[in-house]
Amino acid sequence: MSVLDEWTGRRTPGRADLDAQGPDPTGEVVFRAITDARDVDDFDMRHLRYFLAVVRAGTVSAAAQELRISQPSLSQQIRRLEQRVGAALFIRSSRGVELTAGGRAFLREIQGIPGQLRSAIAAAAPAPRVWPVGVCGGVPADVLIEVQHALSGGHGHGGHAHGGHAHGGRAHGTRPHGGREAGAKLRMRSVGAADQGELLRHGEIAFGIVRLPFPMTHVVRAVVRDEPLGVVMAREHALAAGAELTWRDLARQRLLWYEEGCAPGFADTVPAHLARLGWDVVLHRVDHDQHALFLHALQTTADLVALRPRRAVEREPHLVWRPLPTTRPPRERLAVTALGGSRTARVLQEVSAERGWAFLTE
């Protein structure tokens, strides 16, 4: 007797039974899936990956470089996909590629498949082998350690994981936690906040670490760190000698700030908040968040200041931190994100309850 026969031979269950058993015990869902699978037997997941890479890159040559295959080979695979679909998916031009109407419809229907397959594999496995985590620029090391310790199922708050580093280290513990297991590995890598939404949606990262607000729907968020921003300047800056700042002092300063792509949402809401408080700030935007370049810019430009939480710079001997002249300063909220409805979202909700992190669904 097959597994399907066993399902179809069972009694009609109640709702609680359905939830407990997972697959539809009547077999209708499975029969439909078998039929669907038969219709697409000659499809290859690789072709979907190639299609999505071209969509994301905007040109076949850029996608080929990202995929590390030759451009002619990628073009051939895309043509094969179009032949199998029976419709052109891209309009080619000297500027790159654009989706046809059929291509847009195809993208709409298949973009969740890689993530769904990854979720199915993760649900069947006793524990994830590796959870890839995207980290936006400028996240303090102690936040990474806390996130790793929490998601890997270890004990304690903010303790150091065995292996010595937050990036790729392994935390050891003995107690399983719902959808995760003690000893799970996290592989953290630098990923710009602007790219994290798409990578979450396609299952290329399991979690992201970003500054809020994070403009993406169908994502849950757990706030790990929530701190007021203050003014940071070089110790040699003319305003560093005073203990307090005024809006008039700050009116003559430019603000070293993020490009939109470095921190979408956050990069716009904070300057807008400052304008409401009385500082119509002139922005000096940069497309990175490397500490050495941040420090260099502040030390070599006389009228330049930055905004950071106090904890982020209090041990930096070359910088001075001063509070903003308000009781309602803008805040930096660092959050872990996961795709809504996924196994990782359930893990994040459980971890948030354990750690006291604010868990946000919108």
C-alpha positions, 0 to 999 in steps of 0.5 A: 500500500502506498503512502497515498493509499494510506491517506485516502483510506483514512476517515474524514478528519476534523480541522485539528486532524488536518493541522496535525497531519499536514498533507490533505488526508483525502488525497485531493491535494496530492493527486492535483500535485501529481498532475501538475508535476507530470505537466512540468516534468521537463522543467529544471529549477536551474532555468528558473534560477537563470530567469530570476537572475536575468530579471534581477540583473537587467542584462544577460551579461550581468546575470551571466557574471553573477551566475559564473557561466558564459553569456552565450550559455545563459542566452541559450538556456533562456531561449530553451525556457522560452521554448518550453513556456511557449512565449517570449519572456524578454524583450532584448535591446542594446540597453539590456532586457525588459519583461514582456507581458508574458514574462511579467505573468511568469515572474508573478507566478514562479518567483515564490517557488525557490523559497517554497522549495527551500521551506519544504526542505527545511520543514522535512529536515530535523534542523537546518544545516545552515541559515544564511543571514544578510547583514546591512552595513554598520551593525555592531558586533554585539548585535550580531553575537546576540542574534546568532546566539538567539537563532542558533538555540544557545543559552544566555543573552548576548553570550559568545558563541563557540568559534569566536566570531558571529560570522559562520561560527557555531553556537553549542547547546543542548535544548531544542527550540521548536523550529530550530535546534541547538547547534544550528549554524548561521552564515552571516554575510554583508548584504545591502538592505535594499537587496535583502527583501528580494533575497528573502523572497527567493529563499537566498537568505533565511533572515536579514538584519536591517534598520527600520523602517524596512519597506517590504510587505509580507515580512516579519520583524523582531527589534533587537536594538532600539536606541536614540540617535545623537550627534557624532563629530571628530574630537577636533570639531569646533562644537566638540568642546561644548556639552550641549548643542542647539539647533542653531549650532547644527544649522551650520553643519552638514550631515554625513548620511546614507544613500537611499540604497544603503538604508531604504526607509531609514535614510529618508525618515530620519532627515524628515524627523529632524526637519520637523524638529527644526534642523533642515539638514543638508545631507552629505550622502555616502554609498557605504557604511565602512567605519574607517571611511566614516571616521576619515570623513568626520576627521577631515571635513570641518563642518561635517557631523553624523548621527549614531547611537551613543553605544556605537561610538563611545569607545572610539577615542577620535569621536565625541557624542552629544545628544540632540537638543530634543526629548524626541530624537530619532531612533535607530531600530535594528531588527531581524527580518524573515519572510512572513508565513515561513518556518523562519518567521515562526522561529523568529516569533518564538525567539522574540518571545524568549528574548523580549524582542518586539515582534512586528508583523507589519 
